[in-house]
Amino acid sequence: MANTTYNIRLDERIRQDADELYRSMGLTLSQAINLFLTQSVIQRKLPLVEVIAAPKEVKEFKPNPKAKVLLDEAEAYFDEAGRPTDEEVEESILEVKRQILADGGR
């Protein structure tokens, strides 16, 4: 798989806290985001459904109109493309592991 660069906007404190958290786990923030996106594709949903105790700042997910359109398009894509095969899931997991190893486990 070819890599691509994507810029996102993050709250600075969240970025710093997440960076510290994932570094303590031996991951870079980029690797953690890749894991999140991979799990989203594999599960075909947000992989955060089973949050036990969310902080008070986290509210129920209600997408804005633009995000709703994008989510609907993604759902239509998966309806048409179908669920990934077990082999595709395994390959995605292996690719994430390769990326972690290529980054020296950081």
SVG drawing of the C-alpha trace seen along z (x, -y; Angstrom):
<svg xmlns="http://www.w3.org/2000/svg" viewBox="-27 -24 41 38">
<polyline fill="none" stroke="black" stroke-width="0.4" points="0.0,0.0 1.2,-3.5 1.4,-6.0 -0.2,-9.4 0.0,-12.6 -3.2,-14.1 -3.3,-17.2 -5.9,-17.4 -6.8,-20.1 -6.6,-19.1 -7.0,-20.8 -3.4,-21.4 -4.0,-20.0 -5.7,-16.8 -2.8,-16.4 -0.2,-16.7 -2.1,-14.4 -2.7,-11.8 0.9,-12.0 2.1,-11.4 -0.4,-8.5 0.5,-6.7 4.2,-7.2 3.8,-5.4 2.3,-2.6 5.2,-2.6 3.2,-4.2 3.5,-7.4 0.3,-9.5 0.4,-8.7 0.4,-5.0 -2.5,-5.4 -4.5,-7.3 -3.7,-4.6 -5.0,-2.0 -8.2,-3.9 -8.8,-4.3 -8.0,-0.7 -10.4,0.5 -13.1,-1.9 -12.8,-0.3 -12.7,3.3 -15.7,2.7 -17.5,0.4 -18.3,-1.9 -16.6,-4.2 -14.6,-1.8 -15.4,-3.8 -19.0,-2.6 -18.1,-0.8 -16.8,-3.8 -17.2,-3.1 -16.7,-6.5 -16.4,-9.4 -15.1,-12.7 -17.8,-15.4 -16.4,-17.3 -17.4,-14.4 -21.0,-14.6 -23.2,-12.4 -21.9,-12.3 -24.1,-14.4 -22.5,-15.1 -22.9,-18.5 -24.6,-18.5 -21.3,-18.2 -20.1,-15.3 -23.5,-13.6 -23.2,-13.7 -19.7,-12.2 -20.8,-9.5 -23.8,-8.7 -21.4,-8.4 -19.0,-6.2 -22.0,-4.0 -23.2,-3.8 -19.7,-2.8 -19.5,0.1 -23.1,1.1 -21.9,1.3 -18.4,2.6 -19.4,5.1 -17.7,6.0 -13.9,6.7 -12.9,10.3 -11.0,12.0 -7.9,11.8 -8.3,8.1 -8.7,7.6 -5.6,9.7 -3.6,7.7 -4.7,4.4 -3.6,5.6 -0.2,6.8 0.2,3.4 -0.3,1.5 2.2,3.8 4.7,3.2 4.3,-0.5 5.0,-0.2 8.1,1.8 9.2,-0.5 9.0,-3.4 11.1,-1.5 8.2,-0.7 7.7,-4.4"/>
</svg>
